[in-house]
């Protein structure tokens, strides 16, 4: 099979965006050889987001591999080891745009040993595409990646039932896989039924990727790109008084110059909610209170700001505030504590054991932590909770931690920004775990 393509793959003109659609970050995941990289290559190719020299390089690489078609997966499999093995190892990020929306894609690995890379790529996604090989059906990695998507509270999950051409476009095969997936998802907390979409496709041939396929007249839903362009994304990028303010302080700005002798500003990115001049605020964990005097930005002062804007906040009173503190609205305090419970994805070859001592970074705050208990490990195939003495590489389980200082946090279900943390080995400085905080008991 050969891939037909336009004579000029360079975009014809600058893309004019409909700004109301907003940026969509999405990740692709699934088992090995389910077609993740091929799907992304097809999206880039069919939306004319590939330059001629890139396509020529991929065509040449395909010939060297002995393929009788242009392997679009090579557009994202950038490492030499990936191309030689025909798998994705690292997370590959790609950008493209259509007249309706801008996109950032994270192509994540399918092999079990690279689950940690998948967690990294999916952690900031608004939508996850989980590919399923129509010929193989739902396999362990399908369940694992769906479970991770639920843990990460990814708002939208699309199951792309790929390689439908290998099962002769059979509707019964598609329906059986959809039934299996729905049954599995019913046992997960982080994915609601209305967040699910199921699309039959052939990424290699382009069916139901950008254009709807004539090979599956029984399917009446959208093609993949059509769905990606229209799905609603809510990042809180509008003032929302009902959403509590969470403003972790990243830097204290004190120029102490002749022009600004008494300037004291608290800089950072608003993680949640909005803030306005005159608002009554509290600083946690200290509990000190004041009011907002001014809001500065690089482009000038504002009267109001909201997530995810980066601003500098000035207060009416001089308070002892430092990096790692959090500014919130008075009366809307987050959870504050040193004894935490969380779901953790372990990313180190050295297993996690009780009494392990690690550094913990939550928003802009660093503390030391000790693992007081491994509550259980989750079997991703059966969802069974298993008692364990250690959590191995790519293992996911519930742990209890005690920190050297108090953290101001929300549960991960309430806020991904203030409900997540990373664990760092202080000896090697490697990130060894990613955690999602649970509501305190």
Residue, then its C-alpha position, 0 to 999 in steps of 0.5 A: x500500500x502506498x500513501x497518496x499525498x498532495x504535491x505540496x504538503x506545506x501549509x497553503x496559508x497561515x491558519x486563521x484560528x477560531x479563538x473561542x475553541x481554545x488550545x486542546x492538549x491531548x495524549x495518545x496511549x494504548x498497547x504496543x502496535x495499536x497505532x498511536x504514532x500512526x494516528x498522530x502521523x495521519x493527523x499531521x499529514x491530513x491536516x497539512x502540518x508536515x513540511x516537504x523535507x519532513x515527509x521526504x525524510x520519512x519516505x526514505x526511512x520507510x524504504x530503508x526499513x523495507x516498507x512498501x508504504x510511507x510509515x507515518x508513525x516515523x513522524x513522531x518516533x524520533x529516537x533512533x532506538x524507536x525507529x529501529x524497534x518500531x516502538x515509542x520509548x520517549x514522550x513525543x510532543x507535537x503541535x498542529x493547528x486547524x482553522x478551528x483549534x490549536x493542538x498539543x499532542x503527547x505521543x506516549x509509550x505503550x510498553x509496560x516498562x515505559x508506563x512512567x513516561x505515559x503518566x508524564x505525557x498524560x498528566x497535563x492532558x485535557x483529553x486522552x485517546x486510548x487506542x485499541x487494536x480491533x483484532x486483539x480487543x481489550x488487553x492489559x495495557x488498555x486497562x492500565x492506561x485507562x486506569x491511569x487516565x481515571x487517576x489523572x482525572x483527564x476530563x475526556x477519554x476517546x477510545x479509538x478502535x483502530x485497525x478496523x480494516x483487519x476485521x473487515x470493518x465489522x460492526x459486531x467486533x466494534x460493539x463487543x469491544x465497546x461493551x468490554x470497555x464500558x464494563x471496565x470503566x464502570x469500576x473506575x471513579x475518575x471517568x464518567x460515562x458522558x466523558x467517553x467517546x468510541x470511534x472505529x477507525x483505520x489510522x493507516x488508511x485514514x478512515x475516520x481520522x480526518x474524514x468520515x469513512x465510507x467503509x463503515x456506514x453503520x457508524x454515524x458519529x464524528x471522525x477523530x479530528x471533528x471530535x477533537x475540534x469540537x470537544x469542550x475544554x474548561x481550564x477555568x480561564x474566566x473569572x469564577x467567583x464560586x471557585x476558591x482562589x489558589x495562588x502558590x507564591x513562587x517568588x517574592x519580588x523586592x527590587x529595593x531600588x531608587x525607583x521602587x524602594x518599598x515594593x514588595x510583590x508576590x509572584x506566581x501562577x494562579x492555580x485555581x479561581x480568580x483574584x481582584x484588587x480589594x479582595x480579602x485574602x489569607x496566607x496559608x499555612x500561617x493564616x495571616x490576613x490582608x487585602x489585595x492592594x494591586x495586581x501587576x503583570x509584565x503588560x501593566x496593572x490589572x484589577x482582576x486576574x484568574x487561572x492560569x494567569x501569571x501575576x504579581x500580587x501586592x498586599x496592603x500589609x507587610x506580611x512574612x510570606x515566602x516561596x511555597x506559601x499560598x494566597x487564598x480568599x479569606x474563609x476559603x481555606x484548603x486542607x492543611x496538614x502533614x499527614x497525607x494519603x495519596x495514590x502514587x505511581x512509582x517511577x523508579x527501579x528501586x521499589x518504594x517501601x514503608x519508612x522511605x524518606x523522600x523530598x516532596x514538591x507540591x505546587x511551589x513548596x518543598x518538604x521532606x516526607x516519610x512513607x508511613x504505610x503502603x495501604x495497597x497496590x491496585x491490580x489494573x486487570x482486576x482492580x483488586x486491591x492487594x496488600x504489599x510490602x513494596x511498590x515496584x516500577x510502574x506500580x500504582x498504589x495507595x500510600x500514607x505520608x508524613x511531611x516535615x511541614x504542613x501542606x495547603x492542598x485540595x484533593x486531586x478530584x477537586x484540583x489537579x494543580x493543587x492536588x498533585x505532587x512529585x516525590x524526589x530521591x534526595x541522593x540522586x535528585x531523580x523524580x521517583x514518584x507522582x502522587x494524587x492527593x486524596x480527601x483527608x479523613 
